Structure formats: structure tokens, C-alpha cells
């Protein structure tokens, strides 16, 4: 089991490395990861996990921290922003691709760490299937439903240069 770093969830850090809507990098299409074992990439993934937890997020994409790379982290857990979120292991996805999405769709409230204080109703597939490399470069294929499908889809839209 992977433990996420503990943080004081009652404070906000004005020096957050998150970039926000309006930054040109959020409109740039991300590049694929070529070397999953690059030590700099591994340090960056650790930073992504830390920032996501500190910001009470359940997903984060590399462009939100200033890198136009195809890296996302999904780590659902109950927190002040999502008190009813299901608990799941943090999942790092390098070069993720959506390979299937259910025809059944549902509308739900979403937020984005790069658009602070804003929520919107977004229609997404109820189930998705994703292929990706794990943080060590091993090929993976996973299917998710419900909230996990939603946050996986949301995080992938960011590296495609969309905010929500």
C-alpha cells in the first residue's frame, strides 16, 4: 500500500506551485514521456502527489505544475473538497490513452485545481478503460466506473489542453 503524505488540510499555501487558468501552458498540448526511469521525472511525480494532497485534489496533471508532459495522478480519497470520494491507491499514469468509454453518461459537479474556487456541471462517461505506463514504465490497462472514471477523464483533458 502506498501512503500519501499527511498535511494540515486547514491551511492554504499561497506559494503553491499550481499554475492557474490563463497560464499559456494550460493551452499547450502535452508531450509523451520517453524515459519513465528518468530521476527528474520520478522526483516530479513525487511532487505531483504531494501538491495534489496539499490542495485536497483527487487528480492532477503535469501541466498544472508547469510541465507539458503526459503524466497524471489519480488518487481518490475523502477530503474536504470531496467528502464522499471513494478510497483508492494513488495511480500514476504516463502517456495515458482512453481506449473505451461507456455510452452511458452522467452529469456531475467537477472542480479543477488550476481553476480555484470554481465548479461546473460536466457530463462524462460512467465507465472508462485506460491504457498507460505506470511510473516505472510497465504497461497497464484499467477500467474504472463512477467517480474514479470521472476523475481519470478530467485529468486526461488537462494534458489535452482543456481545463474542464
KABELNOR-V258386 format. One record per residue. N is the residue number from 1. RES is the residue in three letters. SS is DSSP state (2 for helix, 1 for strand, 0 for the rest). PHI is phi as a letter, one per 20 degrees, with the letter a starting at -180 (none if undefined). NEAR is the number of other C-alpha atoms within 10 Angstrom. Layout:
N/RES/SS/PHI/NEAR  N/RES/SS/PHI/NEAR
This chain:
1/UNK/0/none/5  2/UNK/0/e/8  3/UNK/0/e/7  4/UNK/0/e/14  5/UNK/0/f/12  6/UNK/0/e/9  7/UNK/0/b/13  8/UNK/0/e/8  9/UNK/0/f/12  10/UNK/0/e/7  11/UNK/0/d/9  12/UNK/0/d/10  13/UNK/0/d/8  14/UNK/0/f/7  15/UNK/0/e/6  16/UNK/0/g/11  17/UNK/0/f/13  18/UNK/0/f/20  19/UNK/0/e/17  20/UNK/0/d/19  21/UNK/0/g/16  22/UNK/0/o/10  23/UNK/0/f/13  24/UNK/2/f/12  25/UNK/2/f/19  26/UNK/2/f/25  27/UNK/2/d/17  28/UNK/0/e/17  29/UNK/0/f/16  30/UNK/0/e/21  31/UNK/1/e/14  32/UNK/0/f/14  33/UNK/0/e/17  34/UNK/0/e/12  35/UNK/0/c/11  36/UNK/0/f/17  37/UNK/0/e/12  38/UNK/0/g/12  39/UNK/2/g/10  40/UNK/2/f/9  41/UNK/2/f/16  42/UNK/2/f/14  43/UNK/2/f/10  44/UNK/2/f/16  45/UNK/2/g/20  46/UNK/2/f/13  47/UNK/2/f/15  48/UNK/2/g/24  49/UNK/2/g/23  50/UNK/2/f/15  51/UNK/2/f/20  52/UNK/2/g/21  53/UNK/2/f/23  54/UNK/2/f/19  55/UNK/0/e/20  56/UNK/0/l/18  57/UNK/0/e/23  58/UNK/0/d/28  59/UNK/1/a/27  60/UNK/1/b/30  61/UNK/1/c/29  62/UNK/2/g/23  63/UNK/2/g/28  64/UNK/2/f/25  65/UNK/2/d/20  66/UNK/0/n/16  67/UNK/0/c/17  68/UNK/0/e/23  69/UNK/1/c/21  70/UNK/0/e/24  71/UNK/1/c/31  72/UNK/1/c/26  73/UNK/1/c/24  74/UNK/1/d/25  75/UNK/0/b/25  76/UNK/0/f/24  77/UNK/0/a/19  78/UNK/0/f/16  79/UNK/0/b/15  80/UNK/0/g/13  81/UNK/0/f/12  82/UNK/0/c/15  83/UNK/0/f/9  84/UNK/0/d/12  85/UNK/0/f/16  86/UNK/0/f/13  87/UNK/0/e/12  88/UNK/0/b/14  89/UNK/0/f/13  90/UNK/0/g/18  91/UNK/1/c/17  92/UNK/1/e/24  93/UNK/1/c/26  94/UNK/1/d/26  95/UNK/1/l/22  96/UNK/1/f/21  97/UNK/1/c/16  98/UNK/1/f/16  99/UNK/1/d/12  100/UNK/1/b/13  101/UNK/1/b/19  102/UNK/0/f/12  103/UNK/0/f/11  104/UNK/0/f/9  105/UNK/1/c/13  106/UNK/1/b/13  107/UNK/1/e/13  108/UNK/1/b/13  109/UNK/1/f/10  110/UNK/1/c/16  111/UNK/1/c/20  112/UNK/1/b/22  113/UNK/0/g/22  114/UNK/0/e/21  115/UNK/1/c/15  116/UNK/1/f/11  117/UNK/1/m/8  118/UNK/1/c/10  119/UNK/1/c/13  120/UNK/1/b/12  121/UNK/1/e/12  122/UNK/1/c/14  123/UNK/1/e/13  124/UNK/1/c/21  125/UNK/1/f/18  126/UNK/0/f/19  127/UNK/1/b/20  128/UNK/1/c/22  129/UNK/1/c/18  130/UNK/1/c/19  131/UNK/1/d/18  132/UNK/1/a/20  133/UNK/1/e/19  134/UNK/0/f/18  135/UNK/0/f/18  136/UNK/0/d/14  137/UNK/0/n/16  138/UNK/0/e/10  139/UNK/1/f/12  140/UNK/1/c/13  141/UNK/1/b/14  142/UNK/1/c/11  143/UNK/1/d/15  144/UNK/1/c/16  145/UNK/1/c/15  146/UNK/2/m/15  147/UNK/2/f/17  148/UNK/2/f/23  149/UNK/2/f/20  150/UNK/2/f/24  151/UNK/2/f/23  152/UNK/2/f/27  153/UNK/2/f/23  154/UNK/2/f/23  155/UNK/2/f/24  156/UNK/2/f/25  157/UNK/2/f/14  158/UNK/2/f/27  159/UNK/2/f/30  160/UNK/0/e/18  161/UNK/0/m/17  162/UNK/0/c/14  163/UNK/0/e/20  164/UNK/0/b/17
